Amino acid sequence: MTDEKKTFEHDPFVAAFPETRAFWEAAADGRLMLPVCEDCGRAHWYPRALCPLCGSEKLRWTPASGRGTVHAFSPARRAEPQYVLAYVTLDEGPTLMTNLVGAPIDAWSIGQVVQVRFQPSTEGRMMPFFGPVTG
């Protein structure tokens, strides 16, 4: 990956949502990061300029464990290819909308522990998906 791609200087999504830049840069390196408020101490998702929990502007990016629990999911059986859309609640607290990967479509259950797995999207940006915990 070139330095230009890694810093997202010409990425139209990052240009439209600059508060997400640190997330995408970390994702390109296979790291999951979350914004954490320095005033209330809580992590949140989706990245924004103010803490949605207390309104503070004092935010910092913090490495996340990458582990979470399936909160809800919906298999898309009629899609080609099939996929599973899900809400995963991270161990740090926030809930992300994502896809579940790495297991058959009928193998998922609510409450299942999962681990982040980065995969490229169609435009090349690394996206966080979640799969079964291995090892």
C-alpha positions as CSV (number, residue, x, y, z in Angstrom):
1,M,0.0,0.0,0.0
2,T,1.4,3.4,-0.9
3,D,1.9,6.2,1.6
4,E,-0.7,8.3,-0.3
5,K,-3.3,5.5,0.0
6,K,-2.5,4.9,3.7
7,T,-2.9,8.6,4.7
8,F,-6.1,8.9,2.7
9,E,-5.2,12.2,1.3
10,H,-7.4,11.7,-1.8
11,D,-10.1,9.5,-0.3
12,P,-13.5,11.2,-1.0
13,F,-15.1,9.5,2.0
14,V,-12.4,10.8,4.4
15,A,-12.7,14.2,2.8
16,A,-16.4,14.2,3.5
17,F,-16.0,12.9,7.0
18,P,-12.6,14.0,8.3
19,E,-13.3,12.8,11.8
20,T,-13.0,9.2,10.5
21,R,-9.5,9.6,9.2
22,A,-7.7,8.0,12.2
23,F,-10.1,5.0,12.1
24,W,-9.4,4.3,8.4
25,E,-5.7,4.8,8.8
26,A,-5.6,2.2,11.6
27,A,-7.9,-0.1,9.7
28,A,-5.5,-0.1,6.8
29,D,-2.9,-1.5,9.2
30,G,-5.4,-4.1,10.6
31,R,-6.0,-2.2,13.9
32,L,-9.5,-1.4,15.3
33,M,-9.6,2.1,17.0
34,L,-12.4,3.8,18.9
35,P,-12.9,7.4,19.9
36,V,-12.9,7.8,23.6
37,C,-14.0,10.9,25.5
38,E,-11.3,12.3,27.9
39,D,-14.0,13.9,30.1
40,C,-16.5,11.0,30.6
41,G,-14.0,8.2,29.8
42,R,-16.4,6.3,27.5
43,A,-15.9,4.9,24.0
44,H,-18.5,5.7,21.4
45,W,-19.3,4.9,17.8
46,Y,-19.7,6.5,15.2
47,P,-16.8,9.0,15.1
48,R,-17.8,12.6,15.4
49,A,-16.5,16.0,16.6
50,L,-18.2,15.9,20.0
51,C,-18.8,13.1,22.5
52,P,-22.4,12.0,22.0
53,L,-22.5,10.9,25.6
54,C,-21.5,14.1,27.3
55,G,-20.9,16.7,24.6
56,S,-17.1,17.1,25.3
57,E,-14.7,18.1,22.5
58,K,-11.9,16.2,24.2
59,L,-11.7,13.0,22.2
60,R,-8.8,10.6,21.6
61,W,-8.4,7.5,19.5
62,T,-7.7,4.4,21.5
63,P,-6.9,0.8,20.4
64,A,-9.9,-1.5,20.8
65,S,-9.6,-5.2,21.7
66,G,-11.4,-6.2,18.6
67,R,-13.6,-8.6,20.6
68,G,-17.3,-8.3,20.9
69,T,-20.6,-10.1,21.2
70,V,-23.3,-10.6,18.5
71,H,-26.2,-8.4,19.6
72,A,-28.5,-9.1,16.6
73,F,-28.1,-10.4,13.1
74,S,-30.0,-11.0,9.9
75,P,-28.9,-13.5,7.2
76,A,-29.3,-12.3,3.6
77,R,-30.1,-15.7,2.1
78,R,-31.5,-14.4,-1.2
79,A,-28.4,-12.2,-1.9
80,E,-25.7,-13.5,-4.1
81,P,-23.3,-14.0,-2.5
82,Q,-25.2,-14.6,0.8
83,Y,-24.0,-12.6,3.8
84,V,-24.9,-11.9,7.4
85,L,-25.6,-8.3,8.5
86,A,-25.1,-7.9,12.3
87,Y,-24.8,-5.5,15.2
88,V,-21.8,-6.4,17.3
89,T,-21.4,-4.9,20.8
90,L,-17.7,-4.4,21.4
91,D,-16.1,-5.3,24.8
92,E,-15.4,-1.6,25.1
93,G,-19.2,-0.8,24.9
94,P,-20.1,0.7,21.5
95,T,-22.2,-1.3,19.1
96,L,-21.2,-1.5,15.4
97,M,-23.2,-2.5,12.3
98,T,-21.0,-5.0,10.4
99,N,-21.0,-8.3,8.6
100,L,-20.3,-11.7,10.1
101,V,-17.7,-13.7,8.2
102,G,-15.8,-17.0,8.5
103,A,-18.7,-19.3,9.3
104,P,-21.7,-20.8,7.5
105,I,-24.7,-18.5,7.3
106,D,-26.7,-20.7,9.8
107,A,-23.8,-21.0,12.3
108,W,-24.4,-17.6,14.0
109,S,-26.2,-17.0,17.3
110,I,-27.1,-14.0,19.5
111,G,-24.6,-13.8,22.3
112,Q,-21.8,-15.4,20.3
113,V,-18.3,-14.0,21.0
114,V,-16.6,-12.7,17.8
115,Q,-13.3,-11.1,16.8
116,V,-12.6,-8.4,14.2
117,R,-11.2,-9.4,10.8
118,F,-10.3,-6.7,8.3
119,Q,-11.2,-7.3,4.7
120,P,-11.0,-5.0,1.7
121,S,-14.2,-3.3,0.5
122,T,-14.9,-3.0,-3.2
123,E,-13.1,0.4,-3.3
124,G,-10.1,-1.0,-1.5
125,R,-10.6,0.5,2.0
126,M,-10.1,-2.1,4.8
127,M,-13.4,-2.7,6.6
128,P,-14.0,-4.3,10.0
129,F,-15.9,-7.5,9.8
130,F,-16.4,-10.0,12.6
131,G,-15.8,-13.8,12.7
132,P,-15.6,-16.6,15.2
133,V,-12.9,-16.3,17.8
134,T,-10.0,-18.6,16.9
135,G,-7.2,-19.8,19.0
